[in-house]
């Protein structure tokens, strides 16, 4: 029998390990693609690259690099072992995560403002809201950490959810493709599934987290 006092840390460690295992390939892809800004092949094939638009190109490829970083780091902040036994490392990684999240959100928002998105106004709205919420969560996480306020944990967990949401967006598409063959999705992201997706990859998870938070009775 596993002592009750150790069950939770073991379960938490396994959960974090599995999350890292699944999220790392996307993190690597995002980092590698972000660093391919000057690659002629990337410039020729990418729908995100725009010739003569240096600012928007730097914004979106910087967004990918920072986004890959937060995808890799976010699961670590959920580790009880790290938080309890390596508090300094937890704080350092937290500030790195927050800084990268700010860069991710600002890069994405700048690109949307300058170029819009492939899916048009609806996608631009959904992604812009996502960026704004990530920026808010990053600011609030630091604010409450410095105050040593219990709400730090609430906002930190929200930030982790948002940091992983870009990966979840791809997971949704992968699962949907397997289950339905891509029903309701189009190349220009204008299909009904695409329209739902621009909000569904983060809002339901934030809502579920809020419900669980209230059930835990933490304030």
Secondary structure, 3 states (H helix, E strand, C coil): CCCHHHHHHHHHHHHHHHHHHHHHHHHHHHHHHHCCCCCHHHHHHCCCCCCCCHHHHHHHHHHHHHHHHHHHHHHHHHCHHHHHHCHHHHHHHHHHHHHHHHHHHHHHHHHHHHHCCCCCHHHHHHHHHHHHHHHHHHHHHHHHHHHCCCHHHHHHHHHHHHHHHHHHHHHHHHHHHHHHCCCCCCCCCCCHHHHHHHHHCCHHHHHHHHHHHHHHCCC
